[in-house]
Amino acid sequence: MPKPLPYREVKRKLEAAGFVETGQKDSHVKFAKITMEGTRTAFVPRHHDISAGVMRSVMRQAGRSQEAFERL
């Protein structure tokens, strides 16, 4: 199970994976990455700590396994 992380760390990991911040609505930030299969989009809440359940959702949206996400 993924561990809770601060928003800054999640943003850094997504940017290291090639995602760019493309917008924001309220407290949720949209990150996107263009791949051969199409565009992958991940929505991340801009909260102090992001819970394990939300982290699992962000990793699924980003198409990353927990191990790959932790290595970034």
Phi and psi restraints in degrees (value plus and minus 20) as a CYANA .aco file:
   2 PRO   PHI     -86.9   -46.9
   2 PRO   PSI     131.1   171.1
   3 LYS   PHI    -112.2   -72.2
   3 LYS   PSI     132.5   172.5
   4 PRO   PHI     -82.6   -42.6
   4 PRO   PSI     121.8   161.8
   5 LEU   PHI    -152.0  -112.0
   5 LEU   PSI     133.5   173.5
   6 PRO   PHI     -91.2   -51.2
   6 PRO   PSI     134.8   174.8
   7 TYR   PHI     -75.6   -35.6
   7 TYR   PSI     -62.7   -22.7
   8 ARG   PHI     -77.6   -37.6
   8 ARG   PSI     -59.7   -19.7
   9 GLU   PHI     -89.5   -49.5
   9 GLU   PSI     -61.0   -21.0
  10 VAL   PHI     -84.0   -44.0
  10 VAL   PSI     -62.9   -22.9
  11 LYS   PHI     -81.0   -41.0
  11 LYS   PSI     -64.1   -24.1
  12 ARG   PHI     -82.0   -42.0
  12 ARG   PSI     -62.7   -22.7
  13 LYS   PHI     -87.2   -47.2
  13 LYS   PSI     -61.2   -21.2
  14 LEU   PHI     -85.2   -45.2
  14 LEU   PSI     -61.4   -21.4
  15 GLU   PHI     -86.4   -46.4
  15 GLU   PSI     -54.3   -14.3
  16 ALA   PHI     -86.7   -46.7
  16 ALA   PSI     -47.2    -7.2
  17 ALA   PHI    -105.4   -65.4
  17 ALA   PSI     -19.5    20.5
  18 GLY   PHI      81.1   121.1
  18 GLY   PSI     -15.1    24.9
  19 PHE   PHI    -102.5   -62.5
  19 PHE   PSI     129.4   169.4
  20 VAL   PHI    -144.8  -104.8
  20 VAL   PSI     127.5   167.5
  21 GLU   PHI     -93.8   -53.8
  21 GLU   PSI     103.1   143.1
  22 THR   PHI    -134.0   -94.0
  22 THR   PSI     -30.7     9.3
  23 GLY   PHI     154.9   194.9
  23 GLY   PSI     156.2   196.2
  24 GLN   PHI    -171.2  -131.2
  24 GLN   PSI     118.5   158.5
  25 LYS   PHI    -152.0  -112.0
  25 LYS   PSI      97.4   137.4
  26 ASP   PHI      37.2    77.2
  26 ASP   PSI    -140.8  -100.8
  27 SER   PHI    -121.2   -81.2
  27 SER   PSI     -10.7    29.3
  28 HIS   PHI    -126.4   -86.4
  28 HIS   PSI     111.1   151.1
  29 VAL   PHI    -125.1   -85.1
  29 VAL   PSI     117.2   157.2
  30 LYS   PHI    -120.9   -80.9
  30 LYS   PSI     107.2   147.2
  31 PHE   PHI    -136.4   -96.4
  31 PHE   PSI     120.1   160.1
  32 ALA   PHI    -155.7  -115.7
  32 ALA   PSI     133.2   173.2
  33 LYS   PHI    -166.2  -126.2
  33 LYS   PSI     109.9   149.9
  34 ILE   PHI    -108.9   -68.9
  34 ILE   PSI     106.5   146.5
  35 THR   PHI    -143.7  -103.7
  35 THR   PSI     157.4   197.4
  36 MET   PHI     -83.7   -43.7
  36 MET   PSI     -52.6   -12.6
  37 GLU   PHI    -100.8   -60.8
  37 GLU   PSI     -37.6     2.4
  38 GLY   PHI     121.9   161.9
  38 GLY   PSI    -182.1  -142.1
  39 THR   PHI    -114.2   -74.2
  39 THR   PSI     108.1   148.1
  40 ARG   PHI    -118.0   -78.0
  40 ARG   PSI     114.9   154.9
  41 THR   PHI    -146.0  -106.0
  41 THR   PSI     115.1   155.1
  42 ALA   PHI    -149.4  -109.4
  42 ALA   PSI     112.9   152.9
  43 PHE   PHI    -127.5   -87.5
  43 PHE   PSI     107.7   147.7
  44 VAL   PHI    -145.8  -105.8
  44 VAL   PSI     107.3   147.3
  45 PRO   PHI     -91.8   -51.8
  45 PRO   PSI     117.2   157.2
  46 ARG   PHI    -106.9   -66.9
  46 ARG   PSI      54.4    94.4
  47 HIS   PHI    -135.3   -95.3
  47 HIS   PSI     142.8   182.8
  48 HIS   PHI     -79.8   -39.8
  48 HIS   PSI     -72.4   -32.4
  49 ASP   PHI    -141.9  -101.9
  49 ASP   PSI     117.1   157.1
  50 ILE   PHI    -124.7   -84.7
  50 ILE   PSI     102.8   142.8
  51 SER   PHI     -86.6   -46.6
  51 SER   PSI     146.1   186.1
  52 ALA   PHI     -82.6   -42.6
  52 ALA   PSI     -60.0   -20.0
  53 GLY   PHI     -84.4   -44.4
  53 GLY   PSI     -61.2   -21.2
  54 VAL   PHI     -89.2   -49.2
  54 VAL   PSI     -57.4   -17.4
  55 MET   PHI     -80.9   -40.9
  55 MET   PSI     -60.3   -20.3
  56 ARG   PHI     -81.5   -41.5
  56 ARG   PSI     -60.8   -20.8
  57 SER   PHI     -86.3   -46.3
  57 SER   PSI     -62.3   -22.3
  58 VAL   PHI     -83.0   -43.0
  58 VAL   PSI     -62.4   -22.4
  59 MET   PHI     -85.1   -45.1
  59 MET   PSI     -58.7   -18.7
  60 ARG   PHI     -85.2   -45.2
  60 ARG   PSI     -63.1   -23.1
  61 GLN   PHI     -83.8   -43.8
  61 GLN   PSI     -56.2   -16.2
  62 ALA   PHI    -100.8   -60.8
  62 ALA   PSI     -30.3     9.7
  63 GLY   PHI      53.1    93.1
  63 GLY   PSI      11.0    51.0
  64 ARG   PHI    -137.7   -97.7
  64 ARG   PSI     124.7   164.7
  65 SER   PHI    -100.4   -60.4
  65 SER   PSI     146.4   186.4
  66 GLN   PHI     -82.5   -42.5
  66 GLN   PSI     -61.1   -21.1
  67 GLU   PHI     -85.3   -45.3
  67 GLU   PSI     -63.9   -23.9
  68 ALA   PHI     -85.4   -45.4
  68 ALA   PSI     -57.2   -17.2
  69 PHE   PHI     -90.0   -50.0
  69 PHE   PSI     -57.7   -17.7
  70 GLU   PHI     -90.0   -50.0
  70 GLU   PSI     -48.9    -8.9
  71 ARG   PHI     -92.0   -52.0
  71 ARG   PSI     -40.4    -0.4
